[in-house]
């Protein structure tokens, strides 16, 4: 009685807590609705409607309506900002605090951006080695980086292996000792160096994460999600509602490495340029390395006076314009900061030539060539950059580093242009004073992330540590840079290796589809339980309602974001919640059918169902946990929801369900568990399953062959597993896939993958164009190329901006490096799930035959699903891609198949203790027939929920739902026709459970 009292109290507290937590969403929604209506009224009062302003002109009305919508949105946001401290709840929470407590929608439900950043451990190792020029070090590191891209192993271990292979007699300590803060010495062993590097890499990762977190918190996005993974050295960032993706890319990837360099002028470098260019021209144009051939090439080149010939003679100065010195009013010669101008399109070629050893051999070892803005009113968009020659301390560092900047803010210079004002600490102030004093009349370059922002000429020394950066910034851009400087330089640079952008339209479709699937599933299962289990179905329905209420409330309280995959997890939670009650109710029905009293039947039903229910939940929880560990982004969200659903389902499905049942019993009211349908279906089944096992074996062999054949025939891999960029494009009219593919081939130089998504006016386009290239503008370049290729299918007046905002409703980018990690993670997740389940079954049943039967059945289910996704991918009218959602489906199928198998196995073990005189085949046949109703009912309820998700859930979860449908069907089949028969044909003379009686080896006769 004490236990029941605790359950009631805890359940009541959970209900109160859930209603309290979810009330924030209602209060926030109500407040935002009022502000939206107020904003519309205010705009309507000052701006006429589109129909009133442009009567009869639909085109102008549409354009003007966009302006009205923008005005409403601006006013709406201002109203929300102005009411952030207004009390909106009954117990005194203001809007801002209540907003933090509401249920949050993920980017796939409201639009936004999800990026995965890989923290650069290669740059970290270079910095720890003081950017050494040691040939062995750099060769080993380059090989390690290439090896990591294909293996996913730890970069530090790979580097050490490669270094030992290249220089087996060299120690690691001398490389890292200079920058180790005396933590290493010449006597340090290699193991000590590795331990030091590993510890320092963890510190660098943590610091990079903290700096990125600081930047993101200042980004202005409500409730961003940031998840670090120290083992994989990746950071996942989700910014729901963000629209400026270029700003996000720049903001997250910038290392904020601010440096102040002295510069060389052209007079100091003139002779070096001349000699170096002659050597470079000779090397580039010689056909062979011997002096005679080189002399012939030089002679021929000198005689060639054509433009091509001059370009060969002057490989450097032919692609840049040297900036000549000027005279000031006093007649003094003044040298500008940059030494030359170069066309943006030529920077790649010029950079290679400037780095050529033949050219660099004529310059000081401390020189460093970098680019910067060329100046002018439109300095960032005029297609010209300035080339600077910096004076470094050791080839990379400056006399004054940005670490000495104590404060930075966006401001304006004396001409009223946007600038960034900075203040330095005491050390920086001293260095800055000496630098400016020594360079009066000369330029000092202010460099951010190896790009010169400005290079002003020093007029007088600056003793107070104040300085500024100018460079034609927009206000928001200057604010971003100032914030990055304040938050600090990234200890290990971060690079975006995977990216997903979801437009608001696609997000709304996902909301509508997921919500509809959730509601229909709930309603169907609610009615179904009443029809099949009479008034005891109300117990299952109350348990289901509480399970969903508790799950949503706890996830909201923990700050989780609800995604389309999360909704799929909730739909599956419905199936699992019902599944628990089905197992219990079917056992009670069995007990009643055997003549037990009502109270005894209920007691035995709950007690004897506990074992299979716990087994099913434990195995499903383990597969979800493995999926959470190896998954990424939305798939981790799915696993997270599923794990909480499993835990709460045990509480609701067993404890609360039993408490309600006992309450009825104390009131002398017995619940009914039978209906007319329930009495007729599978109640006296005596099917001979074991006798058909050879036929089942033959079918399984065919299935296994098809599954293996699928590995040869191939699959459609999603962009996550093959790398590339994927775009979802919505057109105004239907388009032909082949025609789109042909047009895009003209601009990409290769054929993209084009698939219909939902309807013929919405396509998914996947391409590997420029996926190997890195740089700040690669993504925008690819998107502009895509726009060019699709221009034929868009309205004639469509601009790139309108294409981005209206027609491109979603995108995803995955670099090949992270795609290899995802594939490896998917394989490991599947293998670990099978091994853990096999071990768990062996521990539970203490019989290797049960483990073997389980694994064979699960492998059967996986192979069937693989065969379907391979051979039907060009037949079905929807996408069958192998991606993370598919892996989530496979692992979930494994869990559900385990559920069915355990129910059968548990009854086999129970019957074997009572049927001493029967052979194994008879025991197994009876056990399968005894549990047939439960097997069919559990599979049917899950199948119905998944079918509803497949039909109305939308494109986001359709492939996942289809894989689940196949898995539920084949899982039911394998638990009956594959797993159980193996117990007959292996170790035939061994009993199926604990018994002292001899067991007949042969199966039941037909």
N, C-alpha and C positions, 0 to 999 in steps of 0.2 A: 504493500500500500504506500510505503514511503517513496518507493521508486516512481510509482504512478503520480504521486503528488508533485514530485520534482519535475516530471515531464510536463504536467499541466502548467506549473508556474513558469518553467522555461519557455514553453510554447506561447503562453500569454505575453511574456516579456518580448519574445521575438516578434510577435504580431504588432505590439505597440512600437517597438523599435523600427520595424519595416514601414509602418504607416508614417511614422515621424520622418524617416529618411526620405521616403518617396514624396512626402508633402512638399519638399523644397522644389521639386520639379514642377509641381502644380502652381505654387506661388510664383516662381520665376516665369513660367509660361503665361500666367495671368497678367503679371506686370508688363511683360514684353508685348503682349497683345494690346494692352491699353496704350502703351507708348507708340506702337505701330499705328493704331487708329488716330492718335493725336497728331502724329507726324503727317499722316495723309490729309487730315483736316487743315493743318497749317499750310501745307503746300498748295492745297486746293484753294485756299483763301487768297493766295497771291499769284498763282499761276493758272491760266485757263486750261480746260481739258483739251486733249488732242483733237477731238471732233469739233470743238468750238473754235480752236485756233486755225485749223486747216480743214474746213468743211469740204468733203468730197474728194480729198486728196489722200488716199490710203498710204502712199509711200511716205509723204511728209508727216502724216499722223504717226506712223511707226517710228520714224526717227525722233520725233518730238516726244513720243511716249518713253523712249529710252532716257531722255533728259529728265522727264518727270519722275521716272523710277529712281534715277540716280539722286535727284533732289530729295525724294522721300527717304531713301536709304541714309543720306547724309544727315538729314534732320532727325531721323530715328536714332542714329548712333549718338548724336549730340544729346538727345533726351535721355538715353540710357546713361551716358557719362554724367550728366547733370543730376541724375537721380540715384547714383551709385550708393549714396549713404542713406537713402530713404528707407524707412522700415517697411517691409512688405509681408512679414510673417506675423502671426498672432502672438508669438513669444519674443518679438523684438529683433529678429535678424534683418539687416539691411540687404539691399539688392546685391551688392558686391559679394558679401559673405554667403548669401543664399545661392548665388550663381556657382560658387565653388563647391556647393554640396549637392547640386542637381545631377541627375543622370546625364552623362556625357556621351554624345554620339561621335563615333570614329569618322575618319576622313571619307571612308567609302559610303557613309550615310549622309554626310553634309558637305562633302567636297573638301579638298585640302591636299596636303602633300606629305608623303612618308619617304624618308631618306634613311639609308644605311651608310654610315661612315666607317671606313676602315682606318684605324690609326696607324700612321706610317712608321713601322719599326725599323725600316731600312734607314730612314733619315735619323732616327734616334741613335742607331749604331754609328752612323757617320759622325754625328755630333759628339758621341762619347769617345770616338777615336780622334777627336780634334780635327776632323776633315782631312785626315792624312792622305798623302799622295802615294802611299805604299802600294806597289803593284799587286802584291799577294793579297792584301786586305781587300782592295777594290774588286779584284777578279773573283775572290771567294764570295764576297757579298753579292755581286751581280749574279753569280751562279745560284746562290741560295735563294735570291728573289725569284728567279725563273723556276726553280724547283718547287718553291712554295706555291706558285700559281697553279701547279698541277697536282700537288699532293696535300696541301692544306696543313702540313706539319709546322711545328714551331720554328720561326725564322732564326732564333738564336741558336738552336740545335743544328739547323741546317748550315748556318754560317760556320760554326765550329767544325763540323764534318768537312765542309769544303776547304776550309783553311788548312786543316790537318792533312788533307789530301794534296794540297798544293805545296805547302811548306811544312812537312812532317817534323822537322827539327826545330822549328821556331816556337817560342812561347807566346801566349796571348797577352801577358801582362805588359810588355813594353808598348803595345799599341794603345792601351787604354789608361796607362798610369798617369799621363799628364793631366787628364780631366777627371780624375777619380777622387779628388778632395782627400788625398792621402789614405784612401781606403784600400788601395793596392800598392804594392811595391815590386821591385824586380824579382823578388823571391816568391811572389804569389803563384800558386799553382793554377793550371788551366781550370780545374774544378772551382777554385775560389773566384776566378774571373767570371765564369759562367754564372755562379750564384750571385755575384755582384751585378752583372748585367740583367739577370732575371728580376732581381729586386728593384733595380733602377727603372726597368721597363714597366713594372707594375706602378711605380710612383709616377712615371711620365704619363701612363694611361689615365691614372686617377686625376692628375692635374689637368690633362687635356679635357677629360670629362667635366671637371668642375668649371673650367673656363668656358666650354661650350654651353654648359648649363646656365652660367651667368649671362652669356650672350642671348640665349634663347629666352630667358626670363625677361630680358629687356626688349625682346622682339615685338611685344604687344599682342601676342596670340593668346587667347583665353585657354587655360588648362592644357599646355603642351605636354606631350608624353615623351620622356627620355629614358631609354633603357640601355645601360652599359653591359657589355659582356666581356669580362676581363680575360677569359680563356681564349675566345676567338679574336680579341682585340677589335671589336666592332661596337659602334654605338648607334642605336636605332632611335630616330626622332620622328614623331608624328605631330604635324601642325595642322589640325583640323580648321577649315575655314580660310586658310591663307590663300592668297590669289597671285602674289608676285613671286613666281618661282625663281626668276633670275636673281632676285634679291636674296632669297633663301640660300641658293647655291653659293653666292658670293660671301654671304654672311657666315656660313658654316665652314667653308673650306679655306677661307683666308687665315693664314697663320698669324697675322698682325705683327709681322717681324719688321719693326721700324728701326731704321739705321740712318745716321748722318755721316756722309762721306765727303772728304775732299775730292776734287776732280782734277784730272789732267786736262790741259788745253791743247789745241792742235799744234802749237809751236813746240811743245815739249815732246810731241809724239810724231812730228812730221817725218824725220829721218827713219824712225822705226816703221812707219807705215810704208814708206817707199821701198825699203829693203825687204820687209816682210811680204809685201805684195809681189815683188819680183820673184822671191823664192816660191811663193804659193802658185803663181802663174806657171812657173817652170815645172813644179810637181804635178799640177792639174793637167798640163798639156803634153807631158812627156809620155811616149808610148811604152818606154821601158825604163828600168832603173839605172842603166849604165850611162856614163858621162857622154859618150859619143852620141847616143840616141837623143839624150837630153839637149845637147848642143844643137843638133839638127832641128829639134822641135822649137827651140828658142829662136833660131835664125828664121824659120818659116813664120813664126808668130810675129816677129818684128816687121816683116815685109807685108803683112796683112793689115790694110788700113780700113777695111770695111767695119760696119758696126759690130758684126760678130767677132771680127778679129780684135777690135779694141776691147770688147768684153773679155776676150781670152787674155789679152795683155794686162788688163786691169780688173781682175775678178772682184776686188773690193770696191774701189772708187767708181766702178761702172754702175753699181747698184745703190750708191748713196751720194748725196750732195754735201761736200765738205762746207762747213760754216766758216766763213772768213772773219778775221778779227775786225773790229770797228774802232773809231776814234771818238772819245767823248769831247764835249765842248772845249776842254782845256788842251786838246791835242794828244792826250794820253791814249795809248792803244789798250783796248778793252777786249778781253776774250770771253765769249759767252760760255755758259755751263756746258751745253752739248757740243760735240765735235762735228756732227753731221745730221742730216735728215735722210730718212729712208721711207719708201712706200711700204705700207703695212703688208702688202702682198709679197714683198721681197724679204721680209724679216727672217723667215725660216731659212732661206738659202744663205743670206748674209751671216746669220748666226752660226751656221755650220762652217763657213769660211773663216770667221773670226776665231773660232775654236780650234782651227787646224793647227797641228804642232809646228808646221813650217812657218806659219804666220806668227804664232805666239812666241816663237823662239827669239824674236827680235824685241820683245817688250819686257818690262820688269815683271817678275813673278807675282807681284802684288796687284797687278792690274786686273780689272774686272769690267767687261762690257755689258751694259744693260740698256734697256729702252725706257723712254718716258714720253709724256705728251709733248707735242710740238709747239703748242701755244696757239693763240688766236681766239676769236670769239667762239668758234665751234671746234675747239682743240681736240675733243674726244671723237669727233665724227668726220674729220677731214681726210682720213685715209693716209695720214703721214705721221710717223713717229720720230722722235729725236733719239740719237745714239749718244750715250754718255760713257766716258772712261773713268772709272772710279779708282781711287787710291785705297786699297784695303790694307789691313794689318797683317793678315795671314792667308790671303786669297779669298776670304769670305767675310770676315768680321770688319766692322768699322771702328774708328776711334771712339765714337759715341753710339751706344746701342739704345734701343727703345726701352730697355728694362729700367732706365733711369728717368723715364717719363712718369711723373707722379700724378698728373691730372691732364685730362683732355676734354675739350668741349667744342661743339659747333658754334661758330661766331661769324663775324664779317670782317674783311680787311678794310684798309683806309679808303678803298675805292667802292666799298659797299658790296663787294663780291663775297660769296660764301667761302668761309675758311674754317680751318680747325686750329684752335688756339691750344698751346701745350705749356705745361709748367714742369720743370725738372727738379729732381731731388738734389741734395747737397753735392753729391759726387758728380752728377750730371751737370750741375751748374758750373762747377770748376772746369770740367772738360770743355763745355760749350764756350766758356769765356776764353780759354786758350785757343780753341779752334777758330773762333771768330776774330780774335786778335791777330792770329798768324795768317789769316786769309782775307784781310781787308782789300777790296778791289777784285777779289776772286769769288767764284761761285762755290756754294756748298750744296750738295744734292741731298734732298730728303727722300729716302727710299722706303717704300712700304711693299713688303713681299716681292723684292727684286724688281720693282718698277718705280721709276723716278716720278714722284708726285709733283715736285717743284724743285728748282735749283736757283734760288735767289742769289744775287751778288751781295756780299757783305760790305756795307758802307762804313759801319763803325762796330767796334767790339760790343758784344751783348753780355754784360756781367751778371744779369739777374736770372738767367735760366729760362727766359720766356722765348717762345718761338711760335711759328705758325706754318701750316701747310695750305697752299692754295693750288687749285688745279681744275677750275671750272666745275665744281661739284654741284649737284642738286642738294637741297637742304637735307633730305632724308638720307642720302648717301653719306654726306658729311657727318650726320648724327651717328650712322652705323659705324663709320671708321673711328670716330671718337670713342664710342662704346667699346669697340674691339681693343683699342689702345689701352683703355682703362682696365678692361678685364685681363689683358696681358697676352703675351705671345704663347702660342700652343707649344708645349714641350715636345710633342711629337705631332707633326702635321696630320690632319684628317682629310681623307679623300672620299667623295661620294662614289660608292661602288654599286649601289642599287637605289632606285628612285621610283616612286609611284605618285602620279598626280591624278586626282579624281575631280571632275567638274561637278558643280552643284546639281546639274540636271541628272547626271548618272547617279549621283548620290541619292536624289529624291526617288528615282526609280527603284533603287535598292531598298530604301525605307518602305516604299509602298508594297513591293513584292514580299519582303521579309515579314512585315507586319501582317499582311493578308495571310501568308502561309502560317504564321503563328496563331492567328485567330481561328482560321478554319481547322487547323490541327486540333486546337484546344476544344472546339465545339464538337468535332467528329468523335474524338476520343471520349468526351464527356457523355455524349448520347450512347455511344457504343458500350460503355461500361454498364450503363443502366439497363440496356437491352439484354446484355448477356448475363449479368450478375444480380439482377433484381435490385432490391433496395440496398444491398451491401455495396453496390456500385457507388453509392453516395460516399462511402468511406474512402474509396479510391479517388473520387473526385475532390473531396475535401483535402486529402493528402496531396493531390496534384496542385491545387490552388495554393496551399501553404508552401509547398516546395518552390513554386515559381516566385511567390511573393518574397520568401526569404532569400532566394538566390539573387534576384534583381536588387533587393535592398542591400545585401552585403556587398555585392559588386559595386554598387553606387557609393556606398560608404567608404570603400577602399580605393575610390578614385579610378576604377576601371572604366575604359571607354567601350561603348557597345558598337560593334562592327557588324557587317553583314555575316561574317563568319561566326560572330558571337550569337547572332539571332539563330543561325543554324544550330549552334550549341544548345540554345534554349529549346528549339524544336525537338532536338534529340533528348533533352531532359524530360520533355513531356512523355516521350516513348519509354524512357527508363523508369520514370515514376510509376507509370501504369504497369510496366513489366514487373516491378516488385510486388504490387498488389495481385497481379495475375498469378504469380508463383504461389503466394500465400493462399489466395482464394481457391485455386485448383487443388491445393493440398487439403484444405478444409472440406471441399466437395468430395474428395476421395475418402476422407475419414467418415463423413456422413453416409456415403454410399456403402461403407463397410459396416454400418450399423452402430457407429459410435454415437454417444449422446452429444447434444449440441455443445455443451461446455467442454467436453473432452475433445471433440473435433476441432473447436477453435483453439484450445490449448496446444494440441498436437500440431495443428496447421501452422501456427506461428513458430513453435519450437523446431519442428522438423524442416521448415522452410528456411530457417536462419542460415544453415550451412550453404545451400546453393546460392542464396541471395548474397551472402558475404563473399563467396567465391567470385560470383559474377561482378560484383562491385569492385573488389580488390584488383582483379585482372583488368577491368576497364579503366580503373584509376591509374594503374601502372602504365598502360599504353598511352593514356592521356598525358601522364607526366613525362614519358619519353618524348612524345610529340612536342610538349612544351619546351623541353631542353634542346631538341635539335631543330625545332621550327623557327620561323622568323615572321615578324609582323602579324598580319591577320590570323595566321594559323596558330600562333601562340595564344592569341585571344580566344580562339575556338577551344583550345585545350584548357585554358584557364577557366572558362565558363563551365566546361564539362567536368572538371575536377570538383569545383564547388557544387555543381548539381549532384554529383555522385555522393558527396559527403552529406549534403542536406537531405538527399533522398533516403539515405539510411535512417536518418532521424524521423522524417515524416512518414515514410513507407512502413516502418516497423513500429517505432515507439508511439507516435501520435495515432497511427491507424489502430494499434492494439488498445490504446487508452480509450478511444471513441467506442470501439467494439465492447470493451468491458463496461463502459458507462451504460450502453444499451442493456447489457446482461444484468447489471444491478437493478435496472428498472423493470426486470422481468419481460423485456422485449427482445425476442430473438430475431436476428437479421436473416433474410432469405438469400441464399446463394445460387439458387436454381431459377431459371426461367424455362419456358417451353423450348426455346432454342438451345439453352445450355444443357437440358436433359437429353437432347437427341444427338448432339454433335460429339463424336469421339468418346462417348461414355462407356461403351462396351466394345471398343475396338480390339480385334484379335488378328491383326495383319501379320503375315509371315515375312518380316523384313530381312532376317538373316539369310533366308533361302535365296534371296535375290542379290546376295552380296557379290557373287561372281560377275553378274551383269553390271552391278555398280562399279566393281573394280575395272571392268572393260571401259565403262564410261569415263571413269577417272583417268585411265591411261590415255584415252583420246583427249581429254581435257588438258592433261599434263603436256601432251604432245603439242596441242594448240598453244598453250602458254609458252612453251619453249620456242615454238615456231614464231610466236609474237616477238620474241627477243631478236629474231633474225629479220622478220618482216618490218619491224620498226614501229615507232610511235611518233605522234606529234608532240614534241616537247615544248612546254611553255617557255616564255622568255626567261623565267627564273632559272631553268635548268640548261639553257643553251647560250644565254647571254644575248644581248641585243636591246632594241627599243621597240616597244609596242604602243600603238596609238589607237584609241577608239574615236572614230570620226562619224558624226551624224550629218547626213545630207538632207537637203530640202526635198529631194525626189529619189526614186529608186535608181540605183546604179548597177552596172554590170561588173562583176568581180574581175573577169578576165581583162576587160578594157582598162580598169583601174590598175591592174598589175602591169599591163603593157606600158601605160603612161609613166608609172613610177620607175620602171626599168630604165627609161630614157634619162632620168635625173640621178638615180642611184647607181647606175651601172651594173645592177644585179636585180634579179627578180625578188620582190618581197613576198611574204606569205599574206594573202588577203582572204579573210573569212567573214561571212555574214554573222552579225551579232544581233539577234532579236528579229530584225526585219531587213529587207533589201536596201533600206535607206540608212543603215547603220553598219559600219564595217570595222573590223579589227585588223590593223595593218602592222606586221612585224618585220623588221629589217635589221641587218647587221651592219648597215652603212656607217662607217667611221666609228665603230664600237671600240676599236683598239686605240683610237686617238684620245689624248688627254689635253685638257686646256679649258680655259674659262668660257670659251664661246662655242665649244663643240656642239652642245645640246641645241643651242639656238640656231646654229648653222644647219643641223640636220632637220630641225623643224621648218626652217625656211625652205629647204630643199623639198621637203614633203609638201609644203604649201604650193610650191611651183609645179610639182607633179600632179597635184589635185586641182589646179586652177580651172581646168576644163570642166570639172564637175561642180564647181561652185558658181554662185552668181557673178556676173561680170564685174560688178563694182565691189566685190569682196576684197578687203585688204588683209594683210597678214595679221593685224591686230584683231579684226573681226573673226578671222579664222581661229585664232587662239582662244577667243572669248566665247564664241558661239558654236563653232563646228567641231573643234577638238574637245571632246567631253571627258577624255581620260587619257593617261599615258603611263608607261612604266619603262624604266631603264634598269638593266642589270649588266654589270661588267663581267667579262669572262672569268675573272678571278673569283668573284663571289658566287657565280653560278656553279663553279666546281665545288665550292664549299657546300652549297645547298644540295647538290646531287649526292655528295658524300654523306651529308647529314641525313638525307632521306633513306639511303641504303642502310646506314648504321641504325637509324630509328627502327626500321622494319626488322633487321636482324636481332637487335637487342630485345624487341618486343617478343619475338618468337622464343628466344632463349630464356627470357625471364618467365614467360608463361609456362614453358616446358618444365622449368625448375619448380615453379609454384605447384603445378599439377602433380609432380613427383612427390613433393613434400606432403601434399594434401591426401593423396591416395596410396602413397608408398608402393607404387607398382609402375615399373617402366612402361608397361603396355598402355596404361592410360596416357602417359606423356607422349608415347609414339603415336597413338590414335589422334590425340589432340593436334600434334604438329602436322601430321599428314593431312588432317582435315583443314587446318588453317592454310597450309601450302596449296591445297586444292582450291580454296576460296581465292587466294591471291592470284593463282594462275588463270582461273576463270576470268577474273576482272581484267587482268592484263590482256588476255586473248580478245575480250570484247572491245577494249580500248584500242587495240591494234587493228583488228580486222574490220571493225565497223566505223573507223574514224572518217572514212570517205563516203559513208552511206547515210548516217543519221544527219538530220538537218541542224545539228548544234555541235559546238566544239567539244572534242574529246582529247584534251591536252593532258600530258603528264606534268603536273606542277605540284606545288605544296598542298593545294586543296585536295588533289588526288591522293597524296600520301596521307593526309588527314583522314580521308575516306577509308583507305586501306587499313590504317591502324584502328579506326573505329569499327570497321567490319570485323577485324580480328577480335576485338573485345566482345561484340555481339555474338559472333560465332562461338566464342568461348562460353558465353552465357548459355546458349542452347546445349552445347556439349556437356557442360557441367551438370545441368539439370538431368540429362540422361544418365551420366556416369554416377551421380549421387543415388539415383534410384536403383541402378544396377548393383551398386555396393550394398544398398539396403536389402534388396530382394535376395541377394546371394547368401545373406545370413539367415534367411527364413526358408529358402527353397533348397534344402540340403540334398534332396533326392533328384533334383533336376539338373540337366546338363547346361553348359554355358549358353548354348544357343537358345534354349527355352527361357532361361533367366533374362537374356538380353531382349528377346522378343517381347516378353511381358513388360519389361521395364520401359521399352520404347512406347508400347501401347498405353501403359499407365500414364506416361508423361506427354503423350501425343497432343492432348488438349492444351497443355501448358506451352509446348513447343510451338504449336500453330498460333495460339493466341498471342504469345510474346512477339513472334515474328510478324504477325498480322498488324498488331498495333504500331510497331516500329515502321513496318512497310507503309502503312497508311500515312503516318506523319511525314515520311520521306517523300512519298508520292506527291503529297500536297506541296511540299517544298519544291519539288521538281517542276510541278505544273505552274505554280503562281509565284515562286520565290524569286524569279528574275534570273538574268544571265550570270550574275556574280557567283551564284551557288549551284547553277544547273549541272555542271560537270561533276561537282562533289555529290550532289543528290543522285545523279545517275549511277555513279560508282557505288553508292550506298545501296541503291535498289538492287543492283546485281549482287552485291555482297550479302544482303539479307536473304535473298532467294537461295543462293548457293550455300550460305551458311546453314540454313535450315536443312537443306539436302545433305550436306556433308556430315552434320551431327548425327543423322539417322543412318545414312548409307555408307559412310566412310569411317568415321571415328569408332563407332560401336562394333562393326564387324571385325575390326583388327583385333579386338579382345578375344575373338573366337579362334582366329587363325595363328596367333602367336602364343607360345607356351600353353598349348591346349590342355595339358594335364594340371595346370595350376588353377586354383580357385580364384574367383573374381573379387573376393573379399575375405574377411576373417571368418573362418569356419573350420571345424575339426572333422567334418564329414568328407568322405571322398567325393570327387567331382567327376562326372562323366565328361569325356573329352569331346565326343562328337556333338555337332549342332543338332538342333531340333529337326525331326523329320518333317517332310512336307505333309 
